[in-house]
Amino acid sequence: MLKLTNVQTYYGQIQALKGIDLEVPEGQIITLLGANGAGKSTTMKTIAGILKPKKGTIEFLGENVTGLRPDQLLRKGIALVPEGRAILSSMTVLENLEMGAYHRKDKGVKEDIDNVMKRFPILFERQTQLAGTLSGGQQQMLAIARALLSKPKLLLLDEPSMGLAPLIVSEIFTIIKEIKEAGTTVLLVEQNAKQALKIADFGYVMETGKIIIEWKSSDLLADSRIVEAYLGRKSIKDQEQLQDQGI
């Protein structure tokens, strides 16, 4: 469905992505792991058209979409739920949902809003409430629901569990699994590596703007080196240095 080939993205003169090769097959959850600053969010923003790569190509459903604007990519079926959620805090929950479908001209918008509210009952209860007054978990649900109203083929989720209580985190991951089961492909960036790998089909590990490991998620979760590096302790580079020193 999605294929990145040698994608290089810069912030001014600073190169953030150093030749990313990545594939997202249709119907799967793919997770992108790595420490802070590894380039995960930059990858998501590049795919979504917020950042434009200086080199490389991005293909979606067999079409070269490199350099397209975010609104053009949204119409093609790529929706991003960014880190920090980016809800419209001074608008109501319902108005936020309606904005998710702003580009649609079909007659199914109202039905889809009703279906989203059934999937997220708290949004139905709070539909007239200002979005900025929701709890963090409720705002995350609203951000995901709003993206789903664009009817994406590929949903990009950037740190959906950030800052949430453990019980809400579990609920968010259940929702992500349900989204996949309903037919939407998911690319997931997540600091909670263990949770992400449990629901993903395949995982990529990034370090300093490069993909350094790509593997089935079950194998990544079972690998002690990955567990040490990305479930809260040393970096892979640090571990390799320790191994070289015989420690």
MARLO-651345 format. One line per 5 residues: number of its first residue (from 0); their letters; for each residue x, y negated, z of C-alpha. Coordinates in steps of 0.05 Angstrom, whole numbers, plus 5000, padded with zeros to 4 digits. Example, Ala and Ser with C-alpha at 12.3 -4.5 7.8 and 13.67 -1.06 7.14 Angstrom:
0	AS	5246,5090,5156  5273,5021,5143 .
This chain:
0	MLKLT	5000,5000,5000  5054,4950,5021  5127,4952,5000  5183,4904,5019  5248,4909,4980 .
5	NVQTY	5311,4872,5001  5270,4816,5033  5313,4759,5058  5282,4701,5097  5316,4639,5125 .
10	YGQIQ	5301,4585,5175  5339,4528,5143  5410,4555,5136  5400,4610,5187  5385,4678,5156 .
15	ALKGI	5332,4714,5198  5318,4774,5152  5378,4806,5121  5350,4851,5067  5288,4886,5095 .
20	DLEVP	5263,4950,5062  5197,4973,5091  5136,5011,5067  5065,5015,5096  5025,5073,5067 .
25	EGQII	4950,5066,5062  4910,5093,5120  4966,5093,5171  4989,5053,5232  5062,5032,5223 .
30	TLLGA	5098,5001,5281  5157,4953,5279  5200,4954,5341  5259,4915,5366  5284,4867,5419 .
35	NGAGK	5266,4794,5422  5298,4757,5364  5305,4820,5321  5262,4790,5265  5196,4825,5276 .
40	STTMK	5151,4764,5277  5191,4734,5219  5176,4797,5179  5102,4790,5194  5101,4717,5176 .
45	TIAGI	5137,4732,5111  5087,4786,5092  5029,4739,5108  5058,4683,5066  5072,4635,5123 .
50	LKPKK	5147,4641,5107  5173,4651,5036  5232,4698,5024  5293,4670,4988  5307,4739,4959 .
55	GTIEF	5272,4805,4951  5201,4826,4932  5136,4841,4968  5087,4887,4933  5015,4898,4956 .
60	LGENV	4972,4951,4922  5022,4953,4865  5022,4878,4853  5081,4832,4864  5054,4781,4915 .
65	TGLRP	5121,4750,4933  5113,4676,4948  5037,4674,4949  5003,4627,4999  4970,4656,5062 .
70	DQLLR	4900,4641,5035  4916,4677,4970  4941,4737,5008  4880,4736,5053  4835,4741,4993 .
75	KGIAL	4876,4800,4968  4865,4836,5034  4922,4818,5082  4901,4789,5149  4948,4768,5205 .
80	VPEGR	4932,4765,5279  4992,4723,5301  5031,4726,5365  4995,4680,5414  4927,4694,5380 .
85	AILSS	4917,4624,5350  4843,4621,5366  4806,4556,5355  4798,4539,5429  4751,4479,5421 .
90	MTVLE	4702,4520,5380  4653,4573,5404  4664,4647,5399  4612,4651,5343  4644,4593,5305 .
95	NLEMG	4712,4628,5309  4681,4691,5280  4648,4651,5224  4716,4621,5208  4743,4691,5198 .
100	AYHRK	4696,4698,5138  4703,4627,5111  4729,4650,5044  4675,4703,5032  4618,4689,4985 .
105	DKGVK	4580,4755,4994  4515,4763,5032  4542,4812,5083  4575,4762,5130  4519,4759,5181 .
110	EDIDN	4514,4835,5183  4589,4840,5192  4588,4790,5249  4533,4831,5282  4574,4894,5273 .
115	VMKRF	4636,4862,5302  4596,4839,5363  4573,4911,5373  4645,4934,5371  4665,4878,5420 .
120	PILFE	4604,4870,5466  4639,4816,5508  4639,4772,5446  4564,4780,5439  4556,4760,5512 .
125	RQTQL	4602,4700,5504  4584,4678,5433  4563,4608,5454  4622,4598,5500  4683,4557,5480 .
130	AGTLS	4738,4605,5458  4790,4568,5499  4754,4587,5564  4758,4662,5551  4807,4706,5588 .
135	GGQQQ	4870,4729,5553  4842,4797,5536  4777,4767,5510  4816,4719,5467  4856,4776,5438 .
140	MLAIA	4793,4814,5421  4765,4751,5388  4829,4742,5347  4825,4814,5322  4750,4809,5309 .
145	RALLS	4759,4744,5270  4812,4778,5226  4767,4837,5214  4713,4791,5186  4759,4775,5128 .
150	KPKLL	4750,4849,5109  4825,4864,5106  4855,4924,5073  4918,4912,5114  4916,4884,5185 .
155	LLDEP	4980,4854,5213  4980,4853,5289  5037,4814,5322  5044,4830,5397  4971,4843,5412 .
160	SMGLA	4984,4865,5483  5028,4806,5504  5010,4778,5572  4952,4825,5584  4936,4867,5645 .
165	PLIVS	4949,4943,5637  4875,4961,5635  4863,4911,5578  4926,4935,5542  4897,5005,5541 .
170	EIFTI	4832,4978,5513  4868,4939,5458  4906,5001,5436  4842,5041,5434  4812,4987,5389 .
175	IKEIK	4873,4990,5342  4863,5066,5335  4789,5055,5319  4807,5003,5267  4852,5054,5231 .
180	EAGTT	4798,5108,5236  4748,5059,5204  4794,5054,5143  4838,4994,5155  4914,5002,5149 .
185	VLLVE	4953,4970,5206  5024,4942,5213  5037,4932,5287  5092,4892,5322  5092,4909,5395 .
190	QNAKQ	5139,4900,5455  5104,4958,5489  5143,5009,5448  5118,5071,5483  5044,5053,5473 .
195	ALKIA	5057,5032,5401  5092,5097,5383  5036,5138,5414  4985,5112,5365  5030,5100,5304 .
200	DFGYV	5045,5148,5247  5114,5119,5232  5161,5069,5263  5216,5022,5242  5268,4994,5290 .
205	METGK	5298,4925,5277  5361,4893,5303  5387,4824,5284  5346,4818,5221  5357,4888,5194 .
210	IIIEW	5321,4955,5195  5368,5002,5231  5324,5063,5242  5262,5090,5207  5229,5153,5232 .
215	KSSDL	5164,5188,5248  5136,5156,5311  5134,5222,5348  5208,5232,5334  5225,5161,5355 .
220	LADSR	5187,5171,5420  5225,5236,5434  5294,5207,5419  5329,5189,5484  5372,5137,5450 .
225	IVEAY	5311,5099,5425  5277,5106,5492  5338,5075,5526  5344,5019,5475  5271,4999,5466 .
230	LGRKS	5234,5019,5529  5268,4967,5572  5343,4980,5578  5406,4974,5535  5410,4956,5461 .
235	IKDQE	5432,5009,5411  5495,4970,5398  5511,4969,5473  5500,5044,5477  5544,5059,5417 .
240	QLQDQ	5600,5018,5449  5592,5057,5514  5594,5122,5474  5657,5100,5438  5688,5086,5506 .
245	GI	5668,5155,5531  5620,5126,5583 .
